[in-house]
Amino acid sequence: MYLSLSGTSPELPAGFDQSFLVLQTWGFLVPFVWGFSAKWLPIFLGLRPVKGRVLLLAVALNSLGVLAAFLSSTLVAGLFLLAGITFAVHALGLFELPERLPKVRGAHSSFPSFVRIAYGWALVAAGLSIWAASVIRPQGIWGASRHALTAGFLATMVFAIGQRVLPAFAGRTLFSTKLMFVALLLLTAGCLLRVSSEILAHQSFFPPAWEGLPLSAVTEMIAVSLFAINLFLSFARRPLTYCGIQSNSLPFRNS
């Protein structure tokens, strides 16, 4: 509808596209991840109870950031988004001393560390958006910010939480915890290479960094393939049984 009324070609204008991407990611996906983080991370990571009011404040600040992006106030939007993710991390207590030992049964022991790395990527993404709004040629920085959020935060949370809970929902165990670790490690390495190369190459800080972009893509695709293979082989297993009853006929229990 926007393009029909004001567009001159099928291509999304850069400004509108930027605002629309903020809505898709920070406006929908990020609060969604905060929601299941508040539900599961205190159990899986042994964290202290979630600070509910602080998390609501984080959602409010995040919403103001999305609104500011649609008003083309990119710097204000970045500040609100950074404040929102900072308060969300504080509300979840991710970097505070845990209350008890994490529940890593059925997952690799590094699982809690990768969850924290994922939230670290979200902080990096918000910080990069502020930087991008402060320079004249921000293309590479915007791209790095988006990749830090999508691959660094969202995909890492899917890789970590997904391999922890999806087999259990289906009454299976994860096929390989080592494969889970390798997939998460490659995803993190690929994201680090992509974010740094995108800034160095597009901003002309270090032209040879262009060679790192395809390498980062291949690394991340290998990670995605390993993630998919691990889940496929997990679901291909026979369901667990308790006293002769298939576990997928029983209600899901926190393990």
BALOBA-1460 file (C-alpha; in Angstrom, 3 decimals):
// residues 255
<rec num="1" residu="m" x="0.000" y="0.000" z="0.000"/>
<rec num="2" residu="y" x="2.849" y="2.383" z="0.837"/>
<rec num="3" residu="l" x="4.536" y="1.797" z="-2.522"/>
<rec num="4" residu="s" x="1.220" y="2.110" z="-4.394"/>
<rec num="5" residu="l" x="0.560" y="5.505" z="-2.864"/>
<rec num="6" residu="s" x="4.005" y="7.072" z="-2.826"/>
<rec num="7" residu="g" x="6.532" y="4.767" z="-4.465"/>
<rec num="8" residu="t" x="8.137" y="5.301" z="-7.856"/>
<rec num="9" residu="s" x="9.353" y="1.699" z="-8.266"/>
<rec num="10" residu="p" x="8.847" y="-1.743" z="-6.651"/>
<rec num="11" residu="e" x="11.985" y="-1.127" z="-4.585"/>
<rec num="12" residu="l" x="11.465" y="-0.195" z="-0.937"/>
<rec num="13" residu="p" x="12.968" y="3.255" z="-0.239"/>
<rec num="14" residu="a" x="15.991" y="3.011" z="2.052"/>
<rec num="15" residu="g" x="14.446" y="5.060" z="4.869"/>
<rec num="16" residu="f" x="11.179" y="3.139" z="4.887"/>
<rec num="17" residu="d" x="13.003" y="-0.176" z="4.615"/>
<rec num="18" residu="q" x="15.137" y="0.685" z="7.641"/>
<rec num="19" residu="s" x="12.054" y="1.528" z="9.731"/>
<rec num="20" residu="f" x="10.248" y="-1.597" z="8.541"/>
<rec num="21" residu="l" x="13.223" y="-3.807" z="9.505"/>
<rec num="22" residu="v" x="13.250" y="-2.253" z="12.993"/>
<rec num="23" residu="l" x="9.552" y="-3.134" z="13.321"/>
<rec num="24" residu="q" x="10.115" y="-6.718" z="12.207"/>
<rec num="25" residu="t" x="13.101" y="-7.356" z="14.450"/>
<rec num="26" residu="w" x="13.016" y="-5.079" z="17.499"/>
<rec num="27" residu="g" x="9.249" y="-4.615" z="17.364"/>
<rec num="28" residu="f" x="8.243" y="-8.273" z="17.131"/>
<rec num="29" residu="l" x="11.031" y="-10.847" z="17.348"/>
<rec num="30" residu="v" x="13.010" y="-9.309" z="20.205"/>
<rec num="31" residu="p" x="10.047" y="-9.004" z="22.658"/>
<rec num="32" residu="f" x="9.043" y="-12.548" z="21.655"/>
<rec num="33" residu="v" x="12.484" y="-13.834" z="22.708"/>
<rec num="34" residu="w" x="12.257" y="-11.835" z="25.946"/>
<rec num="35" residu="g" x="8.955" y="-13.584" z="26.644"/>
<rec num="36" residu="f" x="10.246" y="-17.145" z="26.444"/>
<rec num="37" residu="s" x="13.468" y="-16.043" z="28.148"/>
<rec num="38" residu="a" x="11.446" y="-14.897" z="31.162"/>
<rec num="39" residu="k" x="9.618" y="-18.244" z="31.124"/>
<rec num="40" residu="w" x="12.517" y="-20.664" z="30.685"/>
<rec num="41" residu="l" x="15.881" y="-19.070" z="31.447"/>
<rec num="42" residu="p" x="15.405" y="-18.878" z="35.244"/>
<rec num="43" residu="i" x="14.831" y="-22.660" z="35.154"/>
<rec num="44" residu="f" x="17.463" y="-23.647" z="32.606"/>
<rec num="45" residu="l" x="20.210" y="-21.260" z="33.763"/>
<rec num="46" residu="g" x="19.418" y="-21.312" z="37.487"/>
<rec num="47" residu="l" x="18.820" y="-17.551" z="37.535"/>
<rec num="48" residu="r" x="17.126" y="-15.510" z="40.218"/>
<rec num="49" residu="p" x="13.417" y="-14.699" z="39.692"/>
<rec num="50" residu="v" x="12.727" y="-12.315" z="36.822"/>
<rec num="51" residu="k" x="12.221" y="-8.669" z="37.788"/>
<rec num="52" residu="g" x="8.814" y="-8.281" z="36.171"/>
<rec num="53" residu="r" x="8.449" y="-4.510" z="36.439"/>
<rec num="54" residu="v" x="11.931" y="-3.932" z="35.044"/>
<rec num="55" residu="l" x="11.123" y="-6.199" z="32.095"/>
<rec num="56" residu="l" x="7.929" y="-4.228" z="31.429"/>
<rec num="57" residu="l" x="10.009" y="-1.050" z="31.476"/>
<rec num="58" residu="a" x="12.343" y="-2.665" z="28.940"/>
<rec num="59" residu="v" x="9.374" y="-3.444" z="26.679"/>
<rec num="60" residu="a" x="8.151" y="0.159" z="26.969"/>
<rec num="61" residu="l" x="11.562" y="1.594" z="26.084"/>
<rec num="62" residu="n" x="11.903" y="-0.851" z="23.209"/>
<rec num="63" residu="s" x="8.481" y="0.194" z="21.875"/>
<rec num="64" residu="l" x="9.492" y="3.849" z="22.027"/>
<rec num="65" residu="g" x="12.592" y="2.959" z="20.024"/>
<rec num="66" residu="v" x="10.485" y="1.298" z="17.316"/>
<rec num="67" residu="l" x="8.166" y="4.326" z="17.216"/>
<rec num="68" residu="a" x="11.138" y="6.707" z="16.965"/>
<rec num="69" residu="a" x="12.485" y="4.675" z="14.027"/>
<rec num="70" residu="f" x="9.202" y="5.195" z="12.165"/>
<rec num="71" residu="l" x="9.466" y="8.907" z="12.848"/>
<rec num="72" residu="s" x="12.940" y="8.781" z="11.209"/>
<rec num="73" residu="s" x="14.674" y="9.664" z="14.496"/>
<rec num="74" residu="t" x="17.314" y="6.957" z="14.129"/>
<rec num="75" residu="l" x="19.632" y="8.221" z="16.848"/>
<rec num="76" residu="v" x="16.793" y="8.500" z="19.370"/>
<rec num="77" residu="a" x="15.590" y="5.068" z="18.289"/>
<rec num="78" residu="g" x="19.025" y="3.560" z="18.891"/>
<rec num="79" residu="l" x="19.248" y="5.091" z="22.349"/>
<rec num="80" residu="f" x="15.832" y="3.727" z="23.323"/>
<rec num="81" residu="l" x="16.643" y="0.286" z="21.904"/>
<rec num="82" residu="l" x="19.936" y="0.144" z="23.796"/>
<rec num="83" residu="a" x="18.195" y="1.214" z="27.001"/>
<rec num="84" residu="g" x="15.506" y="-1.422" z="26.444"/>
<rec num="85" residu="i" x="17.869" y="-4.352" z="25.909"/>
<rec num="86" residu="t" x="20.014" y="-3.195" z="28.853"/>
<rec num="87" residu="f" x="17.007" y="-3.218" z="31.181"/>
<rec num="88" residu="a" x="15.903" y="-6.591" z="29.766"/>
<rec num="89" residu="v" x="19.287" y="-8.129" z="30.573"/>
<rec num="90" residu="h" x="19.069" y="-6.654" z="34.080"/>
<rec num="91" residu="a" x="15.505" y="-7.934" z="34.526"/>
<rec num="92" residu="l" x="16.545" y="-11.465" z="33.566"/>
<rec num="93" residu="g" x="19.666" y="-11.316" z="35.748"/>
<rec num="94" residu="l" x="21.734" y="-12.906" z="32.995"/>
<rec num="95" residu="f" x="25.086" y="-11.561" z="34.147"/>
<rec num="96" residu="e" x="24.414" y="-11.830" z="37.878"/>
<rec num="97" residu="l" x="25.475" y="-14.744" z="40.052"/>
<rec num="98" residu="p" x="22.955" y="-17.567" z="39.491"/>
<rec num="99" residu="e" x="20.811" y="-18.810" z="42.340"/>
<rec num="100" residu="r" x="21.452" y="-22.481" z="41.583"/>
<rec num="101" residu="l" x="23.241" y="-24.708" z="39.089"/>
<rec num="102" residu="p" x="21.974" y="-24.595" z="35.494"/>
<rec num="103" residu="k" x="19.968" y="-27.537" z="34.156"/>
<rec num="104" residu="v" x="22.045" y="-28.636" z="31.183"/>
<rec num="105" residu="r" x="20.896" y="-32.247" z="31.069"/>
<rec num="106" residu="g" x="20.126" y="-33.094" z="27.470"/>
<rec num="107" residu="a" x="22.178" y="-30.146" z="26.167"/>
<rec num="108" residu="h" x="25.845" y="-29.229" z="25.946"/>
<rec num="109" residu="s" x="27.334" y="-27.788" z="29.130"/>
<rec num="110" residu="s" x="28.192" y="-24.577" z="27.233"/>
<rec num="111" residu="f" x="24.468" y="-23.876" z="26.686"/>
<rec num="112" residu="p" x="24.221" y="-21.132" z="29.394"/>
<rec num="113" residu="s" x="27.293" y="-19.349" z="28.001"/>
<rec num="114" residu="f" x="25.853" y="-19.154" z="24.492"/>
<rec num="115" residu="v" x="22.585" y="-17.735" z="25.841"/>
<rec num="116" residu="r" x="24.588" y="-14.943" z="27.483"/>
<rec num="117" residu="i" x="26.600" y="-14.454" z="24.287"/>
<rec num="118" residu="a" x="23.321" y="-14.067" z="22.394"/>
<rec num="119" residu="y" x="22.183" y="-11.244" z="24.661"/>
<rec num="120" residu="g" x="25.629" y="-9.714" z="24.326"/>
<rec num="121" residu="w" x="25.061" y="-9.611" z="20.564"/>
<rec num="122" residu="a" x="21.777" y="-7.770" z="21.119"/>
<rec num="123" residu="l" x="23.630" y="-5.108" z="23.107"/>
<rec num="124" residu="v" x="26.199" y="-4.854" z="20.307"/>
<rec num="125" residu="a" x="23.418" y="-4.497" z="17.718"/>
<rec num="126" residu="a" x="21.810" y="-1.619" z="19.600"/>
<rec num="127" residu="g" x="25.175" y="0.074" z="20.124"/>
<rec num="128" residu="l" x="26.005" y="-0.223" z="16.417"/>
<rec num="129" residu="s" x="22.664" y="1.352" z="15.494"/>
<rec num="130" residu="i" x="23.612" y="4.418" z="17.532"/>
<rec num="131" residu="w" x="26.962" y="4.579" z="15.760"/>
<rec num="132" residu="a" x="25.282" y="4.207" z="12.367"/>
<rec num="133" residu="a" x="22.899" y="7.067" z="13.123"/>
<rec num="134" residu="s" x="25.874" y="9.302" z="13.950"/>
<rec num="135" residu="v" x="27.911" y="8.998" z="10.729"/>
<rec num="136" residu="i" x="27.405" y="10.179" z="7.145"/>
<rec num="137" residu="r" x="27.967" y="6.825" z="5.367"/>
<rec num="138" residu="p" x="26.467" y="4.228" z="7.681"/>
<rec num="139" residu="q" x="25.651" y="1.395" z="5.251"/>
<rec num="140" residu="g" x="28.189" y="-1.078" z="6.583"/>
<rec num="141" residu="i" x="27.416" y="-0.261" z="10.209"/>
<rec num="142" residu="w" x="23.664" y="-0.674" z="9.662"/>
<rec num="143" residu="g" x="24.288" y="-4.038" z="8.043"/>
<rec num="144" residu="a" x="26.535" y="-5.117" z="10.899"/>
<rec num="145" residu="s" x="23.905" y="-4.015" z="13.427"/>
<rec num="146" residu="r" x="21.181" y="-6.029" z="11.698"/>
<rec num="147" residu="h" x="23.393" y="-9.109" z="11.445"/>
<rec num="148" residu="a" x="24.414" y="-8.881" z="15.093"/>
<rec num="149" residu="l" x="20.720" y="-8.897" z="15.982"/>
<rec num="150" residu="t" x="19.446" y="-11.546" z="13.561"/>
<rec num="151" residu="a" x="22.323" y="-14.039" z="13.497"/>
<rec num="152" residu="g" x="24.018" y="-13.084" z="16.765"/>
<rec num="153" residu="f" x="20.977" y="-12.719" z="19.016"/>
<rec num="154" residu="l" x="17.943" y="-14.338" z="17.390"/>
<rec num="155" residu="a" x="19.608" y="-17.299" z="15.654"/>
<rec num="156" residu="t" x="21.845" y="-18.087" z="18.637"/>
<rec num="157" residu="m" x="18.798" y="-18.128" z="20.925"/>
<rec num="158" residu="v" x="17.016" y="-20.462" z="18.481"/>
<rec num="159" residu="f" x="20.063" y="-22.745" z="18.319"/>
<rec num="160" residu="a" x="20.441" y="-22.780" z="22.109"/>
<rec num="161" residu="i" x="16.846" y="-22.935" z="23.331"/>
<rec num="162" residu="g" x="15.546" y="-24.916" z="20.353"/>
<rec num="163" residu="q" x="17.952" y="-27.801" z="20.819"/>
<rec num="164" residu="r" x="17.234" y="-27.718" z="24.548"/>
<rec num="165" residu="v" x="13.426" y="-27.928" z="24.432"/>
<rec num="166" residu="l" x="12.237" y="-29.192" z="21.015"/>
<rec num="167" residu="p" x="13.416" y="-32.810" z="21.437"/>
<rec num="168" residu="a" x="11.868" y="-32.842" z="24.931"/>
<rec num="169" residu="f" x="8.531" y="-31.602" z="23.572"/>
<rec num="170" residu="a" x="8.564" y="-34.531" z="21.136"/>
<rec num="171" residu="g" x="9.580" y="-37.031" z="23.814"/>
<rec num="172" residu="r" x="13.088" y="-37.429" z="22.419"/>
<rec num="173" residu="t" x="16.598" y="-36.641" z="23.560"/>
<rec num="174" residu="l" x="19.017" y="-34.506" z="21.558"/>
<rec num="175" residu="f" x="20.990" y="-36.654" z="19.128"/>
<rec num="176" residu="s" x="24.374" y="-35.070" z="19.891"/>
<rec num="177" residu="t" x="25.297" y="-32.416" z="22.437"/>
<rec num="178" residu="k" x="28.711" y="-32.119" z="20.749"/>
<rec num="179" residu="l" x="27.012" y="-31.306" z="17.455"/>
<rec num="180" residu="m" x="24.999" y="-28.663" z="19.316"/>
<rec num="181" residu="f" x="28.223" y="-27.080" z="20.581"/>
<rec num="182" residu="v" x="29.874" y="-27.106" z="17.146"/>
<rec num="183" residu="a" x="26.809" y="-25.498" z="15.526"/>
<rec num="184" residu="l" x="26.685" y="-22.743" z="18.143"/>
<rec num="185" residu="l" x="30.436" y="-22.176" z="17.943"/>
<rec num="186" residu="l" x="30.396" y="-21.891" z="14.138"/>
<rec num="187" residu="l" x="27.377" y="-19.568" z="14.241"/>
<rec num="188" residu="t" x="29.133" y="-17.309" z="16.741"/>
<rec num="189" residu="a" x="32.382" y="-17.333" z="14.765"/>
<rec num="190" residu="g" x="30.579" y="-16.645" z="11.490"/>
<rec num="191" residu="c" x="28.615" y="-13.790" z="13.031"/>
<rec num="192" residu="l" x="31.753" y="-12.244" z="14.514"/>
<rec num="193" residu="l" x="33.490" y="-12.463" z="11.133"/>
<rec num="194" residu="r" x="30.468" y="-11.005" z="9.303"/>
<rec num="195" residu="v" x="29.886" y="-8.092" z="11.689"/>
<rec num="196" residu="s" x="33.539" y="-7.072" z="11.775"/>
<rec num="197" residu="s" x="34.103" y="-7.588" z="8.023"/>
<rec num="198" residu="e" x="30.983" y="-5.627" z="7.103"/>
<rec num="199" residu="i" x="32.145" y="-2.600" z="9.067"/>
<rec num="200" residu="l" x="35.749" y="-2.802" z="7.888"/>
<rec num="201" residu="a" x="34.853" y="-3.376" z="4.235"/>
<rec num="202" residu="h" x="31.842" y="-1.116" z="3.661"/>
<rec num="203" residu="q" x="33.300" y="1.755" z="5.658"/>
<rec num="204" residu="s" x="36.620" y="1.401" z="3.752"/>
<rec num="205" residu="f" x="38.573" y="0.907" z="6.970"/>
<rec num="206" residu="f" x="40.260" y="-2.250" z="5.651"/>
<rec num="207" residu="p" x="39.369" y="-3.218" z="2.021"/>
<rec num="208" residu="p" x="40.746" y="-6.809" z="2.258"/>
<rec num="209" residu="a" x="37.906" y="-7.434" z="4.729"/>
<rec num="210" residu="w" x="35.612" y="-7.972" z="1.706"/>
<rec num="211" residu="e" x="37.077" y="-11.483" z="1.531"/>
<rec num="212" residu="g" x="35.696" y="-12.223" z="4.985"/>
<rec num="213" residu="l" x="32.061" y="-11.747" z="3.916"/>
<rec num="214" residu="p" x="31.660" y="-14.939" z="1.813"/>
<rec num="215" residu="l" x="33.672" y="-16.894" z="4.370"/>
<rec num="216" residu="s" x="31.299" y="-15.766" z="7.113"/>
<rec num="217" residu="a" x="28.296" y="-16.816" z="5.002"/>
<rec num="218" residu="v" x="29.706" y="-20.312" z="4.439"/>
<rec num="219" residu="t" x="30.542" y="-20.659" z="8.140"/>
<rec num="220" residu="e" x="27.024" y="-19.701" z="9.188"/>
<rec num="221" residu="m" x="25.411" y="-21.980" z="6.606"/>
<rec num="222" residu="i" x="27.447" y="-24.911" z="7.924"/>
<rec num="223" residu="a" x="26.195" y="-24.023" z="11.410"/>
<rec num="224" residu="v" x="22.575" y="-23.949" z="10.215"/>
<rec num="225" residu="s" x="23.042" y="-27.301" z="8.450"/>
<rec num="226" residu="l" x="24.476" y="-28.927" z="11.582"/>
<rec num="227" residu="f" x="21.605" y="-27.508" z="13.649"/>
<rec num="228" residu="a" x="19.049" y="-28.961" z="11.220"/>
<rec num="229" residu="i" x="20.816" y="-32.339" z="11.037"/>
<rec num="230" residu="n" x="20.993" y="-32.577" z="14.826"/>
<rec num="231" residu="l" x="17.267" y="-31.907" z="15.215"/>
<rec num="232" residu="f" x="16.324" y="-34.219" z="12.331"/>
<rec num="233" residu="l" x="18.298" y="-37.096" z="13.846"/>
<rec num="234" residu="s" x="16.805" y="-36.297" z="17.261"/>
<rec num="235" residu="f" x="13.234" y="-36.523" z="15.952"/>
<rec num="236" residu="a" x="14.101" y="-39.683" z="13.988"/>
<rec num="237" residu="r" x="14.867" y="-41.445" z="17.263"/>
<rec num="238" residu="r" x="12.296" y="-43.613" z="19.003"/>
<rec num="239" residu="p" x="10.433" y="-41.774" z="21.794"/>
<rec num="240" residu="l" x="11.572" y="-42.276" z="25.366"/>
<rec num="241" residu="t" x="9.384" y="-44.467" z="27.537"/>
<rec num="242" residu="y" x="8.476" y="-44.243" z="31.218"/>
<rec num="243" residu="c" x="7.189" y="-47.513" z="32.687"/>
<rec num="244" residu="g" x="6.239" y="-48.718" z="29.216"/>
<rec num="245" residu="i" x="4.387" y="-45.485" z="28.299"/>
<rec num="246" residu="q" x="5.690" y="-43.350" z="25.465"/>
<rec num="247" residu="s" x="6.870" y="-39.989" z="26.783"/>
<rec num="248" residu="n" x="5.147" y="-38.054" z="23.998"/>
<rec num="249" residu="s" x="1.831" y="-39.146" z="25.463"/>
<rec num="250" residu="l" x="2.732" y="-37.573" z="28.815"/>
<rec num="251" residu="p" x="2.568" y="-33.840" z="29.633"/>
<rec num="252" residu="f" x="5.855" y="-31.999" z="29.138"/>
<rec num="253" residu="r" x="7.898" y="-31.798" z="32.314"/>
<rec num="254" residu="n" x="10.869" y="-29.600" z="33.090"/>
<rec num="255" residu="s" x="13.915" y="-31.841" z="33.050"/>
